[in-house]
Amino acid sequence: MGRLVILSGPSCVGKGPLLAALRKFHPRVAGRLTKFVLYDSRAPRPGELDGVDYHFRQRAEIESLRSLEEFRVFEVRSDLQALDTRDLERKLQTSDVFFEGNPFIASRVLDFVAAQGAECLSVFLSPLTADEIIELKAEQPRVCLPDFVADVMRRKLLRRTGRQKGSLSLRDLENIEIRAASAYGELQLGYRFDYVIPNHDGEDSEHWDAFYHPIGDARRTLQAFANLLAGRSPDHVEKWEPDLLGAPKGC
């Protein structure tokens, strides 16, 4: 049975450009991974392809999958997503499998894989380091950490969506607010993953591709992820404790 590699983190934290950079600069490592594709009710973003990024389907069609034993259906940030467990099992029988998704579903995938006894490497991308979170929690007067995280991610999401679409619609802005507000709850799941890679260069950052080679945190994140996939112990990784974020205070 193959190994499942899970990459997760809040929306716009940098999962997409990290995977693209891995394919470009570490093609042999990336080439050993078979991508597992979820079903999603949202419309494709510019550049996304059906069957490659997601199986894009109407919401009603995904809702109907609840009646099938092999599917797990989730409500995620106002979208409906579905996981085909039999497809995942089939892929793991023949190769290493790569799963990239939001922490709520990734956490459920971790439970499923543990029940199957499959080998798993799970990696979580965070827009903040553990030290930054600890310092923010100790600030006086108190910082409302959920609001702080939402503001960090809101700015990233606004920049990314503006770059993709130019003008933003009301629906775009509403979607950004949903994703930004969800980020704190997603960070609270970071402790469940084998490794956390702090990455300030989200999908809005030009550090991934504007200079032909990643620089800054984008470079360190790529190096750390490639080393983990190769079985090496890299710098620039953390292991979070369950109580790192804790219950929000001061809001």
Buried (B, 14 or more C-beta within 10 A) or exposed (E): BBBBBBBBBBBBBBBBBBBBBBEBBBEEBBEBBBBBBBBBBBEEEEEBEEEEBBBBBEEEEBBBBEEEEEBBBBEBBEBBBBBBBEBBBEBBEEEBBBBBBBBBBBBBBBEBBEEBEBEBBBBBBBBBBBEBBEEBBEEEEEBBBBBBBBEBBBBBBBBBBEEEEEEBEEEBBEBBEBBBBBBBBBBBBBBBBBBBBBBBBBBBBEBBBEEEBBBBBBBBBBBBBBBBBEEEEBEBBBEBEEEBBEEBEEE
